[in-house]
């Protein structure tokens, strides 16, 4: 399958499977697994995402991590790029593609971030990620420091044997699903 076909297949799987899934349990399992990582404990500045309806939810995790003293940031679409903005639950607005984004704040430099948690349409055991097709996260990750820890998160059915990749696609360090599968890239 090429990327376009796989995205269509994953959209259909999400349409069928998500109504039957306990989304809160999945969020708790995935982010508890991430919290058990040494790299998470050492990370002070974490870039998360505000979930869409078909993505692994993040709202309770965003607020919990913020309450524990982690500096939590969210992406804000700026043309073809993502700006990194501080997360403030009191200062959010619908942005590009209907995603909640920080309405204001001072843009943060990518080298400030220690860990990035990214959604995707599909992942594989080699740390490959299939996004929605616009390349936002690949462009963002390519400009980050080499020591940044990257974690892809999704549902169990999103972890596949193989995800098609292009040379510009950025590999992830870990992939986490509700089965608490955490895979370190080689």
C-alpha positions as CSV (number, residue, x, y, z in Angstrom):
1,X,0.0,0.0,0.0
2,X,1.2,3.5,-0.7
3,X,0.8,6.3,1.8
4,X,-2.5,7.6,0.3
5,X,-4.0,4.2,0.4
6,X,-2.8,3.5,3.9
7,X,-4.3,6.8,5.2
8,X,-7.6,5.9,3.6
9,X,-7.5,2.4,5.2
10,X,-6.6,3.8,8.6
11,X,-9.4,6.4,8.4
12,X,-11.9,3.6,7.7
13,X,-10.5,1.5,10.6
14,X,-10.8,4.4,12.9
15,X,-14.4,5.0,11.8
16,X,-15.2,1.3,12.6
17,X,-13.2,0.7,15.7
18,X,-13.1,4.0,17.7
19,X,-16.8,3.9,18.8
20,X,-16.0,0.5,20.5
21,X,-12.9,1.7,22.3
22,X,-12.6,3.1,25.9
23,X,-10.6,6.1,24.9
24,X,-9.9,7.3,28.4
25,X,-8.5,3.9,29.3
26,X,-6.3,4.1,26.2
27,X,-5.1,7.6,27.1
28,X,-4.3,6.5,30.6
29,X,-2.4,3.4,29.5
30,X,-0.3,5.1,26.8
31,X,0.7,8.1,28.9
32,X,1.4,6.0,32.0
33,X,3.8,4.0,29.9
34,X,5.5,7.2,28.7
35,X,5.7,8.5,32.2
36,X,7.6,5.4,33.2
37,X,10.4,6.2,30.7
38,X,13.7,7.6,32.2
39,X,13.7,10.1,29.3
40,X,10.3,11.4,30.4
41,X,11.5,11.8,34.0
42,X,14.5,13.8,32.8
43,X,12.5,15.9,30.4
44,X,11.4,19.4,31.6
45,X,10.0,20.8,28.3
46,X,7.5,18.6,26.5
47,X,5.8,19.3,23.2
48,X,2.4,17.6,23.1
49,X,-0.6,17.8,20.8
50,X,-4.2,18.7,21.3
51,X,-6.1,15.7,20.0
52,X,-8.6,15.6,17.2
53,X,-11.7,13.3,17.6
54,X,-10.0,10.4,15.8
55,X,-6.7,10.6,17.8
56,X,-5.6,9.3,21.1
57,X,-7.0,11.9,23.6
58,X,-4.6,14.1,25.4
59,X,-6.6,16.6,27.5
60,X,-6.3,15.0,30.9
61,X,-2.6,14.2,30.3
62,X,-1.9,17.8,29.2
63,X,-3.4,19.1,32.5
64,X,-1.8,16.4,34.6
65,X,1.7,17.0,33.2
66,X,1.3,20.8,33.6
67,X,0.2,20.3,37.2
68,X,3.3,18.2,37.9
69,X,5.7,21.0,36.9
70,X,6.5,19.9,33.4
71,X,6.6,22.8,30.9
72,X,4.0,21.7,28.4
73,X,3.9,23.2,24.9
74,X,1.5,22.7,21.9
75,X,2.0,23.3,18.2
76,X,0.3,26.2,16.4
77,X,0.0,26.1,12.7
78,X,1.8,28.9,10.9
79,X,1.5,28.4,7.2
80,X,3.4,25.2,6.4
81,X,5.2,25.1,9.7
82,X,4.4,24.5,13.4
83,X,5.3,27.1,16.0
84,X,5.9,25.9,19.5
85,X,3.7,27.7,22.0
86,X,3.2,27.3,25.8
87,X,0.1,25.5,26.8
88,X,-2.4,27.5,28.8
89,X,-5.8,25.9,29.2
90,X,-7.3,29.4,29.7
91,X,-5.9,30.7,26.4
92,X,-6.9,28.2,23.6
93,X,-8.7,28.7,20.3
94,X,-9.7,26.7,17.3
95,X,-6.9,27.0,14.8
96,X,-6.1,25.5,11.5
97,X,-7.8,22.2,10.6
98,X,-10.2,22.7,13.7
99,X,-7.4,21.8,16.1
100,X,-7.3,23.6,19.5
101,X,-4.1,25.8,19.6
102,X,-2.7,28.3,22.0
103,X,-4.3,31.7,21.2
104,X,-1.3,33.7,22.4
105,X,2.1,33.4,24.1
106,X,5.7,33.7,23.2
107,X,6.9,31.3,20.5
108,X,9.6,28.9,21.9
109,X,12.7,27.8,20.0
110,X,12.8,24.1,19.0
111,X,16.0,23.5,20.9
112,X,14.2,24.2,24.1
113,X,12.2,21.0,23.8
114,X,13.4,17.8,25.5
115,X,10.6,15.4,24.4
116,X,8.0,15.5,21.6
117,X,4.8,13.4,21.7
118,X,3.2,13.1,18.2
119,X,0.0,11.6,16.9
120,X,-0.1,9.7,13.6
121,X,-2.2,7.7,11.3
122,X,0.0,4.6,11.6
123,X,3.3,3.5,13.1
124,X,5.7,0.6,12.7
125,X,8.2,-1.2,14.9
126,X,11.1,0.6,13.3
127,X,9.9,4.0,14.6
128,X,8.3,5.1,11.3
129,X,5.3,7.3,11.3
130,X,2.6,8.0,8.8
131,X,1.1,11.4,9.4
132,X,-1.9,13.1,7.8
133,X,0.1,14.1,4.7
134,X,1.1,17.7,5.2
135,X,4.6,17.1,6.7
136,X,4.2,19.4,9.6
137,X,5.8,17.2,12.2
138,X,8.6,16.0,9.8
139,X,9.6,19.6,9.2
140,X,9.4,20.4,12.9
141,X,11.4,17.4,14.0
142,X,14.0,17.9,11.3
143,X,14.9,21.2,12.9
144,X,15.2,20.0,16.5
145,X,18.3,19.1,18.5
146,X,19.6,15.6,18.0
147,X,19.0,14.7,21.6
148,X,15.3,15.4,21.6
149,X,13.2,12.3,22.4
150,X,10.4,11.6,20.0
151,X,7.4,9.4,21.0
152,X,4.6,8.4,18.6
153,X,1.3,7.6,20.2
154,X,-1.8,5.8,18.9
155,X,-4.2,2.9,19.4
156,X,-3.1,-0.7,19.1
157,X,-4.6,-1.1,15.6
158,X,-2.4,1.8,14.4
159,X,0.8,-0.2,15.0
160,X,1.6,-2.0,11.8
161,X,4.4,-4.3,10.5
162,X,5.4,-1.7,7.9
163,X,4.7,1.9,7.2
164,X,5.8,3.4,3.8
165,X,8.4,6.2,4.2
166,X,10.1,8.7,2.1
167,X,13.6,10.1,2.7
168,X,12.3,13.2,4.4
169,X,10.2,11.2,7.0
170,X,11.6,11.4,10.5
171,X,12.0,8.3,12.6
172,X,10.7,8.2,16.1
173,X,12.6,7.0,19.2
174,X,9.5,5.3,20.7
175,X,6.0,4.2,19.8
176,X,3.4,3.7,22.5
177,X,0.0,2.1,22.3
178,X,-2.6,1.2,24.9
179,X,-1.0,-2.3,25.3
180,X,1.9,-0.4,26.7
181,X,4.1,-1.4,23.8
182,X,7.1,0.9,23.8
183,X,9.5,0.3,21.0
184,X,13.0,1.9,20.9
185,X,14.2,2.5,17.4
186,X,17.5,0.7,16.6
